[in-house]
Amino acid sequence: MCGIVGYIGKRDVAPLLLEGLQRLEYRGYDSAGIVISSPKAAGLKMVKAKGRVRDLEARVPKRFAGTTGIAHTRWATHGAPSDVNSHPHLDPENKVAVVHNGIVDNAQELRAKLAADGVVFASETDTEVITHLIARSQATTLEEKVREALKVIEGTYGIAVMHADFNDRIVVARNGSPVILGIGEKEMLVASDVAALIAHTRQVVTLNDGEMATLKADDFRTYTTSGTSTNATPETVEWEAASFDMGGHDTYMHKEISEQPDAVDRVLRGRIDDRFSTVHLGGLNLDAREARGIRRVKILGCGTSYHAGLIGAGLIESLARIPADAEPASEFRYRNPVVDPDTLYIAVSQSGETYDVLAAVQELKRKGARVLGVVNVVGSAIAREADGGTYVHAGPEVCVVSTKCFTNTVVAFALLALHLGRIRDLSVSDGKRIIEGLRKLPAQISEILETEEEIKKLAAEYADAKSMMFIGRVRGYPVALEASLKLKEISYIHAEAYPASELKHGPLALIEPALPTIAIVPDDDLLEKNRAALEEIKARSGRILAVAHREQEKADHTIVVPKNEDELDPILMGIPLQLLAYHTALALGRDIDKPRNLAKSVTVE
């Protein structure tokens, strides 16, 4: 969470940094700041502002020239959003500037020690501790000053540091929070996300945990926090700068919902093997003998990724007949889990940097487990830490709430389940059936998107609700969970999801005309069970909006979606509910791409 961007070269740095912050604003948007320097002028110049990047831009004076700078857009952890709590943080002599993503776990202890030595703090942040530690260091190089500070820091960080006495460089470091170097022609950039870099270069170096770098205009070097050179080699980013533009849509969320047919086509492309009715997933690093030795699958993710994992677990059980379940990664490592050598662990993260998931992966690796990653961002931390895995190829996702990445992640799980199933006991005919279903998905998603105007009208009817209930059974329950989350995230309407079978065990007490129920009713072997749940709700005067494969008599409204194979139906049934959440939020005037209190990549615990 939060966004960092930095530059050193010959260009006027302020416009470049502000543009980078705009591209990173989905990572945090309660305050922002910029600090610059120039070889021709002494000292550091800084501007900070509570609010959005546009508020910062309005404060930047016309004469704010420099060729080196760092900037930050914030999602608050320590201290409320304010001008003074925003980054960068400077020492009292205005010599050292620091921007920081992450959390300093021992900040209170360090603040107390520094205060006892006479340091007066200007902010409530943990980051200011780092600034004072660097400023007070007696080391003779900026690299050593930063290294000394990091020795006493406990927690996570991605930092960029400038110093007025060393204005030919920026020093950066990473531990648990992403730092990416952009390698240009006689200029260097740094950011916490490639989105801020690709307008200027597609050559990047991703730092590993425990790694630092020094950036100069014509050179860079990487090394560990102990000083050992690491000789990193630049890689080429596949994404284009245009991928981060809105492309004529009013919001990124709408753009990303509309991109799902193409995104699903990408995740399928080149992977289907018609000869053997299976798929190629070469990045798994898991041969057939090893796959047959798997006795259980445990999927770990957070938020939307966890919901995708729930659907993935169902797919693996039904197609591969391996016991599988999903669990929030944020809880997993704190219950001292039993790590079984015959269990395959799968870590799910859109960014590949989600700290809770990454920490779970590291704990599993420490205990000797085999871990696969299902991520969207190539070269991300989880992709590098895992033993193997698969990319979901959704393309850049800028809106804070995930839509196309959720869909592609579920499709990726369908591919994995099919792959494991065909190695084990899934028949050729069933493999062919699933492949035919997968190939239908892009066209069927397009068919659903064509009903947007109808869904928009339904959203207007339900937007006055103060609370909503979402229900589904078995395959439909994770769809209900994800749809409930989407509505909460962007409309701020309270919503809860329950298994439809659990209604009579408590939640039925809530049913009344003022509480609409969104029911997932696939045309499968549980159809009559789901219809019985609708009867229970209707008998208590509840309003019902059904998502189904045919009109539901007991529902007040039905969104009809095309039928696929039973196993793949959840992929399609989630699409109209993304649109329902979107248009509900739009009707309520919400800031859809930047919902309150949230940020895109959760890189803090």
Secondary structure, DSSP 8 states (H G I E B T S, - for coil): --EEEEEESSS-HHHHHHHHHHHHGGG--SEEEEEEEETTEEEEEEEEEES-HHHHHHHS-S----SEEEEEEE--SSS-S-TTTSS-EE-TTS-EEEEEES-BTTHHHHHHHHHHTT---SSS-SHHHHHHHHHH---SSHHHHHHHHHHH--B-EEEEEEEGGGTT-EEEEEEBS--EEEE-SS-EEEESSGGGTTTT-SEEEE--TTEEEEEETTEEEEEETTS-B-----EE----GGGGS-TT-SSHHHHHHHTHHHHHHHHHTTTEETTTTEE--GGG---HHHHHT--EEEEEE-THHHHHHHHHHHHHHHHH---EEEEEHHHHGGG-----TTEEEEEEESSS--HHHHHHHHHHHHTT-EEEEEESSTT-HHHHHSSEEEE-------SSS-SHHHHHHHHHHHHHHHHHHHHTT--HHHHHHHHHHHHHHHHHHHHHHTTHHHHHHHHHHHTT-SEEEEEE-TTHHHHHHHHHHHHHHHH--EEEEEEGGGGGGTGGGG-STTS-EEEEE-SSTTHHHHHHHHHHHHTTT--EEEEESS--TT-SEEEE-----GGGHHHHHTHHHHHHHHHHHHHTT--TTS-TT--SS----
